[in-house]
């Protein structure tokens, strides 16, 4: 059995997904890059972070997988 994958920061994860999609991937498994900073905090802070940070990150991931958002020199834009 393989070793567990270690999480990367969100920006790196999105770039990796973009490369995978460009090479034929049809999706991605999301994990720690979305929610890792929401765990060691109070319930109220967790809810706030999941709503204001994790949800937009998930929406960004969806746009990359759908091909409606691509990296452009350090930023993101529509293709």
HELIX and SHEET records of a PDB file:
HELIX    1   1 UNK A   10  UNK A   22  1                                  13    
HELIX    2   2 UNK A   32  UNK A   35  1                                   4    
HELIX    3   3 UNK A   36  UNK A   38  5                                   3    
HELIX    4   4 UNK A   43  UNK A   49  1                                   7    
HELIX    5   5 UNK A   50  UNK A   54  3                                   5    
HELIX    6   6 UNK A   55  UNK A   66  1                                  12    
SHEET    1   A 2 UNK A  70  UNK A  72  0                                        
SHEET    2   A 2 UNK A  75  UNK A  77 -1                                        
END                                                                             
